[in-house]
Amino acid sequence: MPDTHFYQPKHFYQYDDYDRALVGERVEQFRDQVRRRIAGELTEEQFKPLRLTNGLYLQLHAYMLRIAIPYGTLSSRQLRKLADISRKYDRGYGHFTTRQNLQLNWIKLQDAPDALAALADVDMHAIQTSGNCIRNVTADHYAGAAVDEIEDPRIWCEIVRQWSTLHPEFSFLPRKFKIAITGSPNDRAAVRVHDIGLRLWANEAGEVGFEVIVGGGLGRTPMIGKTLREFLPRDELLAYLEATLRVYNRYGRRDNLYKARIKILVHEIGAEKMREEVEAEYAAIKDGALKLPAETIEAIARQFAPPPLPHRPAVVAEVEGLKLEDRDFALWLKSNVAPHRMAGYRIVTASLKPAGAPPGDASAVQMEGVADIADAYSQGEIRVSHEQNLVLPHVAVEDLPAVWRALGRLGFAEANVGKITDIIACPGLDYCALANARSIPVAQRISNHFAELARQHDIGDLKIKISGCINACGHHHVGHIGILGVDKNGVELYQLSLGGDVDFGKTAIGAILGPAVTADKVVEAVDALVHTYLDARSDGERFVDTYRRIGAQPFKERVYAAV
C-alpha cells in the first residue's frame, strides 16, 4: 500500500477556529476539574456532572471514556489517533457503539485530560456523549455514497451539532436526548426509535424537506415515534427542533427517572396535543434567528461534496473470475459490499464480528490497519455504523479483491453483514455497572455456534440484538431475535423476543416469547428458533417475514421443548 499517512480528505466537515477554540477550552476546563477531584477539592457528587458532560463514566471496574464520532464519519488520521489513544491511555483496543461512538473501557482518571487533548489535535472530542443533553447525532453510515439517497443527511447532522453543542437551554434536560437523520427511503439510521427522527424526502413539487418523528425510544418502555410533521422545509429545521425541545423541557417529567424521556411525554399527552404545543412554539420563532439562510446551508453542504472519484470500470475481469473461483470472496461480495451512487465503485463494510469475537471491538493494530486501507482504497474515509461495524464508503470495483485480502489480514473480512453472527451487543455485566447480565459471552457463543458461512447465508438476513439490562443499549427490542439479560435472585437469565425491526414502514417492537432461559440454554433456544424458521419459510422470506406470517406459537413450542 502507498504511504499516505498524512492524507486528509476534504469532503467532510473541517473544524474552523471557533470549533477548535471551544474544544480546547473544554479540555483545559476539564483538566482543572480532574486536578481538583484528585486533590480532594471536589467530591464525587460534585465531580459527576462535570465528568459526564465530557464523556467520562465510572463503570463497573474503571472509568470509561465515550468519544463522539459525529454522524459516524472518520478520517484515516482520526482513526489512527483513536488507535494511538487506546494504546497510550487504555488497553490497546476500543468498542464501537450503536451511537456511532467509540468507548475506551479502562481509562485512568488522571489520563483523561491528556486523552481529550489528543482528540482535540484531530478535531475530535467527547462533549455531550453523556448527561441529560442532546447526544451525538447519528446518520446513515452509507451517507454521501448510497444509491437510494435523496440528500446527504450529514449536512443536517452537522447543522444540528453546531446548534446543539453546549446549548444553554438544553444542557440540563429531563433526560438524555437522541436524534437520528436519514436521507434515504431505506432507513439505515433507525429514525423511528429515537427521541427525534428526521427523514429527508421529496414532495410532489420536488422540494426536499423533513418528516419529523418524535417520541421514539427503547429502554424500559420501548415506543415507536409519532410523526408530528409530514413535511418541514429544510430552512426551518432548527426552529422546529428548538420548539420541540422547549416543549419537552417545559413538560417532561423530572420527578421520575423512568418517565423522563420525551416518549413518555408524547404517550401521556398524546401525539395531537404534542403537535399542538410544538406547532405553537414553532410559529412564534420560525421567522426569527433560527431560520437557516441559504448561504449557511450551502456553505455546510460544500464541505460534504462527494470526493473527486476518477472513472473506474463497472465490471472487472479479475473480480468476476475470483468470484467464481473463491466461494469466500463470493459470499463477501454478496453480504459486505453494497452499490455505490457512482458506477465503478462500491461501499464495503468491514465486519467487526469475526466468529467468537466481542461485537464491535477493534484493537489499535486493527484500527490502524483499517486507516491504511481507507487511505489506499477509500479516499481516506471511514464510517462507523450503528450496527457496530466499520464502512469504507468509496471503493473502486477493481480494488475489491485487494480490500478483501487486506481486511482478511485484520480479521475483518467475515462475510456475515446482516447475518446471524452480525450481532449487536452492549458491553453488559463485563463492564457496565447498570447491567444485570452478561452480553458479550452470549454473543460469542451464538457466533461460534453459527460460524459456518454457508449456513449463515442459507439462513439469510437475521438480526440478533442483545442487551445486558432493560436500558436496551444493545437495541434488543428491535432485533428480529432480541435477547435481554435479566437477574433473578442472583441468577443471570435471558428473555427472548421476536419480530422487532427498524426497516422504514415496518418498524416494530419485538414481542416477548415466554419465560426467560438460563445462560447455558440461550444457544439451544436460538438454534430452535432458526430451525423453526427454516422449516416454515417460503421462498424469499426473511426470518422476520416468516414470524409475521405464522406467528409466535410454532417458535414458542419448539424453543421450550428444546430448553
N, C-alpha and C positions, 0 to 999 in steps of 0.2 A: 504494500500500500504506500502511496506517496506520503511524505512528511508534511502534513498540513495542520499541525497542532495549533497554529495561530490563525487559522481561518475563522473569520467571524461573519456569519451570514447577516445580510442587511434587510431581509424580507420579513422581519417581525419587529415588534416594538423595541426601540432603543431608548434607554433612560436618558433624560436630559439633566441639566444642572439642578433643577428643582427636585427631581426624584432622588438624585444622589445625595443632596443635602439633607433631605428628610430621612433617608435610611441611615446616613452617617450619624445624624443627631440622635436617632433612636438607639444606635449601638452604644454611643457614649453614655446616654442616659442609663441604659441597662447595665453597662459596666459599673457605674457608680452604685446602682441598686444592688448588684451582686456583692460588691465590696462591702456595702453596709450590712447585707444579710450575713455574710461570712463573719463580719466583725461583731455580730450580735446587736447591731443598732436597729435592725428590723426583725420583728418576729415572723414566723412562717405565715401567720394570718395576714400580716401587713404585706408580706412579700408576694403572696399567692397571686393577687390580681395583677401585679406588676410583671411577674414571670409569664403568666398566662397570655397577656397581651403581646408577648414576644415569643410565643410558641413553645414555652418550656413547661412540661408537665412533670409531676412527680408520680412515677408509675410504681409498679409492684416492687421492683428491685433497684431501680435507679431513676435518674431524670431521663426524660425523653424530649428531644428537640424535633418539632414538626416544622419542616421547611416548605414555604409556599412555592409552588410551580404554577403561576397564573395561567389559566386555561390550558394547562398541560404541555406548554411549549418550552423546549430547552434548546440552547445551542450546544454544540460539542464542547465548547470552552466551559460552559456552565456545568455540564455533566462531569467533566474532568475535575472541576473544583469540588463537586459533591463527593466524588471518589476520594479526593485528597483530604477533605474534611473528615470523611468517615474513617480514613486511615489514621489521621493525626489525633482526632478527638473522640473516636468511638472504637469499635472493634473490627473495623475494616469492611463493613457492609451497611446497607440501608434497606428500608422497607418502603416500597411504593404503595400508596393507599388508594382507596376508592374516591378520594377527593383530589386526585392527581397531585398529591404532596409526596414528600419523602420524609420518613421518620428515622431518626437515629435513636436507638433504644438504650444506649449505655453512656450517654453524655455525662461528664462531671460538671457540677455547678460552676467551679472555678474556670472551666474551659469554655463555658457557653458564650461569654462575650467575645472571645477570640474567634470562635466558630462563626458568630454573626458578623464580625468584621471581615472574615474571609469571604463570606457570602456577599457582602457589600462590594467587595472587589470585582465581582462579576455580575453586579446589578441584581442581586437576589436578597431575600430577607425571610423572616418568619413572622412578620407583623400580621396580626389578626388571623393566625391559624388556630387560635383558641379564644376562649372567652365569649361573652354574650354580645357578639358583634356580627357584622357581615363577614363571613368566612371567604376563603379562596373561591373565586368564581370559576366554575368549570365549564368545559365545552366539549364538543365532538372532537375526538382525537384524530379524525381524518380532515379537520377543518383546513380549507385552502387547497385541498387536493381531491376531495371527493367528487365523483361523477354526478351525484344527485344534489349537489349543493346549490342553493339559491343565492346565498351570500355568506362570506366568511364570518362566522359568529365571533371570532377572536377580536374583531374590530370593536364589537359591542361589549365584550368582556373587558377589554382594556378601558373603554369609556366608563364602565361600571366600577372597575378597580380604582380609577382615579377619583371618581366621585365618592366612593365608599371608604377609602383609606383614611382612618382617623377622623371620620365624620363626627363632629361634636355631638350631634343629636342622636346618633345611633351607635355610640360606643358602649352603652350600657342598656342594651335591650332586655326585655323579659327573659330571653333565651337566645342561644346561638341561632344564626340565620344563614341559610344556604341558597345560592342562586345558581342555576344552570341554563345555558343557552345553546340551542341547536339551530343550524342554518339549513338543515336537510329534512325532507319528509320522513326519512328513516331515522328515527331518534336514537342516536348513539350517546346521548348525554343524560338519559333518564329524567327528562324535564318534568314529568307528571308526579314525581315523588320528591320534589324539592319545595322549600318554603315559597320560592317563586321560580317558575319555569318559564322560559321565553322561547317561542318558536317563530323563526322568521319564515314568512310565506308571502306569495304574491297574490293580490286580489284580482278580480276580473279586469280591472283597469290597468293591470300590470305594475301596480305600485307595491313595493315591498314594505311590510310592516311586521308587527309582532302580535302573535296571540299571547296573552298574559294569563298564566295559570298560577293560582295562588292556593296555598294551604295543603300541599302535598308533604309527605314525610313518612319515615319509617319509625323505628324505635318502639316504645311501649304501646303506642296507639297508631298503627300504620294507617295512612289515608292517602287517597289519590286526589291530587289537586283539582280545583274547580276553575273553569275559565271565567275570569272577570271581564276581559276584553277580547273580543274575537279579532279585532284589527286595531292596532295602535300605530299611528305614524311614527316613524323612526326618530324624528327630531323631538318627540315628546316623551321619549323613554325615561329620562331621568326624572321628569316631573311626575310620571306615573309611579315610578319606584319610590320616590320621596313621599308621595301621597300614601302609598300602601304601607310603608314603614312607619309613617306618622300615626296612621290608624292603629297599627299593631302596637306601637309604643304607648299609645293612649289607653287602649282597652285590653292589651294582652295580660294574662294572669301573672302576677308577681308573688302571689301568696302560696303557690303550689308548683314546685319544680316540674312535676309530671304533667301539668296542664298549662305550661308556659309557652309552648310553641304556637306559631300562628295557625297551624292546622286545627288546634283546639278552639281558637277564637272563631275561625270560619265555621267549624262544626256547630259551635254553641249558638252563634247568632244567625247562621245560615248564609249561603252564598249571596242571596239577594241583598240582605242587609249589609254585608261586607262590601258588595259592589256599590251600593248607595253611599256608604261612608267614604269609600275611596274616591268615587267619582266627584263627590262634593269637595273633597280636599284638593283633588286634581284640578277641578275647574277654577279654583281660586289661585293656583300657582302656575298653570300650564303656559301662560304667555309671559312669564317672568324670566328670571335669570337662568332657570334650569332648561329653557328651550335651547336645544343644541343648534348653533349656527352651522350652515352647510360647510363653511370652510374648516370648522373644527372636525366635523365628521370626515371630510376629505383628507385632512392632514393625518388623522389616525389611520384611515384606510390606506393611504400611500405606504405606510410602514408595513402593511401586511400584503403588499403587492406580491403576486406569485414570483418565485425566483426565475431568473432567465434560463429556462431549461432548453438546451440545444435539441434540435431534431434528432430523434433516435428511431430505429426501425421498430415497428409494432410486432413483427414476427421475426424470430432469430433462430436459425437452424440449430445452433448448439443447444439452446433451451429446449426446443422441441425434441431433439434427439435424447437429451438427458432425461426428459420427462418419460420417454418410452423405455429407457434403459434402467432407470433407478426409481423404484417404487416409492422410496422415502422422499425423494425430491418431488415426485408427482403429488404425493399426499400433502407435502408442504405447500406447493403451489395452490392446491385446492383449498386449504384451510387458512393459511397465513398470508396469502397475497390477495390484495383487493384491487379493483380497477382504479385508475387514475384519470383525472379530467383531461390530461394530455395523452394523446396516442404515443406509444413507445415508452410509457412509464407505468409503474405500479406502486401501490402502497404496501409496505411489508411490516408485519407485526412480529416482533421478537418475543417469543413466549418465555415469560419468567416463571413458567410452571413445568420444568422438566420433571420426569417421573420421580416422585418421592421427595421433592424439594419443598421448602416452605413457600407458599404462593406469594409472589410479589417481591421476594428478596433478590438483591443483587450485590455482589461483592465489589470492592473497589476495583479489582482487576477486571471484572466483567463490565462495570460502568465505563472504565477507560477503553475497553475493547469496543463497546458499542459506539463510543465517541469517535474512535478511529474509523469504524465502518461508516458512520454518518459523514465524516469528512471526505472519505474516498468515494462514497456512492449516493449520498442523500443531502447534498448541499449544506452539510454541517448542521442538520436539524434533526431533532428527536422529539417525539411526543410521548407523554405518559397517558395511558388510557385509564378510565375509571374501573376497568376490569383488571388492573394491576399488571399490565404488560407495557412494553415499550414499542413505539412505532417509528419506522423510517418512512417519511411521507413521500419522498421523491426519488425512487429507484428506477433506473433505466432497465427495460426488459433484458437487454443483453448482459446486464450485471447481476441478474438474479442468481445464476449458479455461484458466482464469487461471493455474493452476500450470504447465501445459504451455507456455504462452506465456512465462511468467517463466523457466522452465528453459531454453527455447529461446534467450532473450536471453543466457544464460550459456554456451550451448554444451553443456548437459547434458540435452537432450531427445531424444537419439538413441534411436530405437525399437529397441534392439538387446539388451536384457537377456536373457541366456540364449542369445543367438545367436552366430554365428561370430566377430563382431568384439568381443564382450564378453569379451575375452581377459584372463586373469590373467597377469601377468609380474612377475618380480623386477627390481630395478634393473640387474642384470647388470654387465658389464665397464665400462659407462659410469661407474659409481660404486664398485662393490664390489671390495675387494682380494682376495676369495676367488674371484671369478668367473673362468671360463675363456673365456667368450664373451659377446657382447652379446645382450641380450634385447629391449630397447626397440625398436631399429630393425627387428628381425624382426617384432615385434608390429605396428609401424606399417605395414610393407609388406603384411602379411596383411590388416590392417584396410582399407587403401586398395584392395586388390585386390577385396575383397568388400563395398565400401562401399554398393552399391545396396541399399536397404532391402527392396524387393520380392524380390530374390534371397535375401537373408538369411532372410526369413520363409518363402520356399519351401523353403530348406534345413532350417529348423526348429531345434529345440534341439540345440546342438552346442557343447561346452565345450572350448576350446583353452587350454592352460596351458603357460607357458614358463619354464624355469629356466636361468640362466646358468652353473650348476655343479651338482655332484652333491648339494649341500646342499638342493636342492629347495625353495627359498623360493617359487618360482612354482607349487608343487604339481603338477609335470608328471606325476608318477606316476599321479594320479587324474584326469587330463584324458581326455575322450573321444579327443582327439588331444593327446598330450603331446610337447613339444619340449624337448630337453635340449642345451644348448651344451657342447661338449667341445673340448679343444685337442689337436691332433696336430701335433707338430713346428712349433709356432707358427702353425698354420692353424686358424681357427675353423670347426668342423663342428657339424652338428646331427643328433642322434639322434631318430628318431620312434618313438613308442609309441602303441598303440591299445587301447581298451577299458577305460580307467580310469574309476572312478565313485565318488561318495560318497553316492549315494542309499541310504537305510536299507534293509537287506536285500539290496542289490545292490552294496555297496562292493567295489571291485576295484582291483587294481594293474594298470596297463596293461602289455601285452607289447611288447617291442622288435620293430619291424617288420623291420629289416635294417640294412645298413651306413648310417653317418651320411652326410648330404648336405652339400654346401657351402652357404655363406650365400646365394649367388645362386640356389640351386635350391630353397630352402625353400618359397617361394610356389608354384612349379610342383608340388612334392610335395603340398602341402595341396590344391591345386586338383585333382590327380589323385585324392586320397582322396575329395574331395567328389563328383566325377563318378562314381566307383565306387559310392558310396552312392546317389546319385540314380538310377542305372541299375538298382540291385538292390533298392531299398526296397519294402516292402509298405505298404499304407495304414496310416497312423498310426505307422509306425516312426520312431524317432529314429535318428540315426547310430549310436549305441552299440548299439541293438537290432539293427540290420541287421548290424553287425560280429559280434555274438554268434551270429547265425543262420547267416551264410555263412562266418565265419572270416576269417583274415588273408590267405589266398593271393590272392584277387582284388584286394585293395588293394595287396598287395606287387607283383604283376605289373604293375599299371598305374603305380604310383609309379616303379619302376625302369626302366620303358620310357620314362617322361617325363623322367627326370633323367639 
